[in-house]
Amino acid sequence: MSENLDDLAAVSALADGVRRAAYGMVATAGNSPVGRDEVAESLGIGRTLAAFHLDKLVDVGLLEVSYARRSGRTGPGAGRPAKLYRISAAEHAVSVPPRAYRTAAELLAEALERSGADETLNRVALAYGRQAGPGCPEVTELLTGHGYAPTVDPEESRIELRNCPFHRLAEQFPPLICGMNLAMITGLLEGAGLTGWQARMEPAPGRCCVTVSATSKNKSD
C-alpha cells in the first residue's frame, strides 16, 4: 500500500499547473539536464519559484538531480556547480480500484515469446497503427500523441524518440516488444499517410529503439 501512496503523491504533484509545465519542460529536454534558470526563463517565472517546483518534483521521485559547472571551468574561481534536473527513470501509475494490467502484459508477452508468435504480434501491431494513425498529418505531432517524445535532427532528417511507451516490457522482452513497437510505428506512419517517413530499428541507450527517418523522396521535396 505504501508504494501506491508514493505513486499517488507523484501523480498528485502534477496537479499544479506551473509544476506540470516545469515537468514538461524538463521532459522535453530528454537526456540533457536542465537548470533552474532555463526552466524559469521558459515558463516566464522567477528563479526561486522555478526552484521550488523543481525540488517538489524531486521530492516525489519524478525528477533526478545532478550537479555540474555549465561554464566548463574547474578549480578556484570556477564557481559553484549548478543544480540540474532530468526525468527520473522511475515509473508511476495509480489505479483505483487496484488493477494489475502490467502483470497481465508481462504474462501475455512471455506466452507470445515462448510460443514463437512474434509475427502474429507484429501483424496485429501494424494493423493497430494503421487504424490509429489517420487524422494527424504532421509526423512529430503524430509521435507525440502516442507518447514517444520525438526530437528532430533537421540536418539528418531523422527523428529520435526520447520515450518508449513500452519501456518496462521492452527491457524484459526486447526482441518481442521492440519488434512490435517498430511494426506499430510503421503502421502509424502508413495510417497517417506520411509516406515520406520510415521507421527503423536503431537501438541506443536512453531512448526508444526505433528511429524515424525521412525517405530519399521526402528529403528531395
C-alpha positions, 0 to 999 in steps of 0.5 A: 500500500505504501508504494501506491501512496508514493505513486499517488503523491507523484501523480498528485504533484502534477496537479499544479499547473506551473509544476506540470509545465516545469515537468514538461519542460524538463521532459522535453529536454530528454537526456540533457539536464536542465537548470533552474534558470532555463526552466524559469526563463521558459515558463516566464517565472522567477528563479526561486519559484522555478526552484521550488517546483523543481525540488517538489518534483524531486521530492516525489521521485519524478525528477533526478538531480545532478550537479555540474559547472555549465561554464566548463571551468574547474578549480578556484574561481570556477564557481559553484556547480549548478543544480540540474534536473532530468526525468527520473527513470522511475515509473508511476501509475495509480489505479483505483480500484487496484488493477494489475494490467502490467502483470497481465502484459508481462504474462501475455508477452512471455506466452507470445515469446515462448510460443514463437508468435512474434509475427502474429504480434507484429501483424496485429501491431501494424494493423493497430497503427494503421487504424490509429494513425489517420487524422494527424498529418504532421509526423512529430505531432503524430509521435507525440500523441502516442507518447514517444517524445520525438526530437528532430535532427533537421540536418539528418532528417531523422527523428529520435524518440526520447520515450518508449511507451513500452519501456518496462516490457521492452527491457524484459522482452526486447526482441518481442516488444521492440519488434512490435513497437517498430511494426506499430510505428510503421503502421502509424506512419502508413495510417497517417499517410506520411509516406515520406517517413520510415521507421527503423530499428536503431537501438541506443541507450536512453531512448526508444529503439526505433528511429524515424527517418525521412525517405530519399523522396521526402528529403528531395521535396 
